[in-house]
Amino acid sequence: MEGIDEERVNLNLNEIWKACRKIQDAIFRYGFDICAEFCPHDPKGKGLISESLFSAILGKYKRIIGLSDFELREVTDYFRLRDGRVVYKQFCKVVCSENHDKSQKKDLATGLEWNDPMHVNVIPRPEDRRQLCLVLIKIALVSHLPLKPYFQDYELVSNNVGTVTVSHFSRVLHFLKIPVSDNDFLLLLKRYLKDSYMVNYVAFITHIESIIEYLKQRNLTDNAQQIVKDFPGCIVDLELPELPPVEGTNMAQRIFKDYCDHPKENRTDCDVVVCIQHQVHKNRIRIREFLEGFDLLHTGTVTINQFERALHNMGLGKFISHRDFQLLCYRYRDPIDTNRIMWRIFEDEVDRVFTVKRLEKTPLMQVESPPKNIKEMPRVGSLDWQEVGEKTRDLCEEALRKIQIRIRNRRLHLHPFFKNYDKLNSGHLRCRQANQIFTTNGILLSNDELNALIDRYGNELGFNYTRFLEDADPAEYAIPKLMPPASMQTACLSFKNNAADTENEEYVIQLLTKAKRQATVKNIPVIDFLQDFDRHREGEILEVDFRRGVDTADIKMTPNEMDTICKIFRSPKRACCVLYRDFCKALDEIFVQIETVTGDSEIIAVPLVHLANLDCVECFMNFEERTICSQALMKLARKPDEISNLSSVFKDFDRENCGTIRKNQLIRGLTVRDMHYMISSREFEAVFKCFGVQRGLDLEFNYREFLNILSIIYQNGQTKRNY
């Protein structure tokens, strides 16, 4: 037990020392004096302050330093006395004792000199070290391109120094066609992982380059290939041998086809009219407005060319072939003049999908809009499920039953997986992508069951995952069960006493943090939107009015999150009311912290500086967009602010001096300085997305960061000349 306690103490000391090193790096890099902020709160000079004040001062720089909540708590506990106060002078001696004079050491420029650029982790097992060496040799033999530019493009946008995320590290290996197996990739992460979530690519590239140089100097390339070839399982080979065919057996299909196009018999004129009715009802088209203009004499007929032109103007031409149009002409041809079409009869027959003519004469008639055959009309390319054989139907039902059991047991949520592939939001994706999603989530189906699912949900656009999820994932487990009114009232009255048992404290903190972030970024006084509902100033309003006020204040919350907040601030006197003042006080803690002076009854309001994260979902960029953005920045860096004086143009547009401009103002500024031709429209969208900032309901452009990046690229000589 003593050995275990000593090991735990060593681990805690390592975490504390690591956190102090982070604070030292940030102090040198950004030049702020964190130690000077403790002195005003200690007028007697004893070197002691309260724990909450110490945490608040460090919390202001938590995002700049990169300090986690766990590390902040560990540092606070280490310098805390038994009476609850913190010895801040000892903390200042640790983080501010070293000499950080930049004039004496001109080589220091980034503040990361305390971090080892070749930081790697120790792998204790010798067999793992041997396998890692073989994996590095294989990567060195496979990679024919320099690896450093692929990592530096990401570093230019994310402002990291020598590290990338795990996902980007895996993405670069995949882009360079180096398919490392899962076990070997985990082995690489064990070796080069830094700060628990970043990969030290500098050490990785250095090791690969040293291996390549060593093999070339000793002429050991052929021997290395033979060693790696004889070692099994170290890396996935791209070229797999084909399995020999076995008599009497059928090879299982690896994936199924990308689209479904079940052959149909030749359509009749009635089928064509039903198809037109379906599209007219779906798009709410008025037939009369497109055909009445051609009938100037009101004879009820138009020419064939005019009829065809009207169908194309309605948007129905893509659903009707030449043969179908000939059937329509034969169906509505004028018996007197065979070159004209009776469009009024065509209009009356198509408009039956909405209502029935002369309904006033039969008031008791029940009208179904749209008719059942129109509502259940299958999409083109799909199979008529009513005519499917019993075997295919049983296979489909068995596959759906397996998927439902898997979803229910594993609590799977398949909607995000399908949405990632559906870029156009059409509700369809390729069938092979659906098969890939099934395999990723551990849903193993036979080929016959997969083909049955295609017959059920496939059409000309691919796999209709919207209908599939309605049948396979009804999410019954996520629907709350209704309680009787008596039990609901009892639960509401006893919620304030049992809040710790009914709600997760971390989840509640996340909800309040989400609301605080939106209130800070948008600078919203939430109480102004809620106190108007409290006419008698009782401090509580109806739950319906509370939801309406929060929604009017533009605090984006999901219905489940709003239910949780209403439960937390439920009034103990009235079950239908919410204590809105307590909710506003919780939000005001981001601006003011209430403290009581020790030994006195005096209450002090300490203002806080809350640095909210300005990143938003609309500004997220994938690997391809970051690559396009870096190329566009290198092009624009040929004319930085020192040459083009872009800042003066942007400042003229920024009348509020908030550092952001709109999208049209950005293109106008580039046009004024004759820089709009240097990038394409796609690169312009990538640059705007990279420096986008959410301002209210619109996305604006942070031109100050943009000009700073252009200056850095120009000074480093990384401009791109061929554009």
Buried (B, 14 or more C-beta within 10 A) or exposed (E): EEEEEEEEEEEEEEBBEEBBBBBBBBBBBEEEEBBEBBBEBBEEEEBBBBBBBBBBBBBBBBEEBBBBEEBBEBBBEBBBEEEEBBBBBEBBEBBBEEEBEEEEEEEBEEBBBEBEEEBBEEBEEEEBBEBBBBBBBBBBBBBEEEBBEBBEBBBBBBEBEBBBBBEBBBBBBEEBEBBBEEEBBEBBBBBBBBBEEBBBBBBBBBBBBEBBEEBEEEEBBEEBBEBBEEBEEBBEEEEEEEEEEEEEEEEEEEBBBBBBEBEEEEBEBEBBBBBBBBBBBEEEBEBEEBBBEBBEEEEBBBEBEBBBBBBEBBEBBEBBEEEBBBBBBEBBBBEEEEEBBBBBBBBEBBBBBBEEEEEEEEEEEEEEEBBEEBEEBEBEBBBEBEEBEEEBBEBBEBBBEBBBEBBEEEEBEBEEBBEEBBEEEEBBBBBBBBBBBBEEBEBEBEBBBBBBBBBBBBBEBBBBBBBBBEEBBEEEEEEEEEEEEEEEEEBBBEBBEEBEEEBEEEEBEEBBEBBBBBBBBBEBEBBEBBBEBBEEEEBBBBBEBBBBBBEEBBBEBEEEBBBBBBBBBBBBEBBEBBBBBBBBEBBBEBBEBEBEEEEEEEEEEEEBEBEBEBEEEEBEBEBEBBBBBBBBBBBBBBBBBEEBEBBEBBBEBBEEEEBBBBBEBBBBBBEBBEBBEBBBEEBBBBBBBBBBBBBEEEBBBBBBBBBEBBBBBBEEEBBBEEB
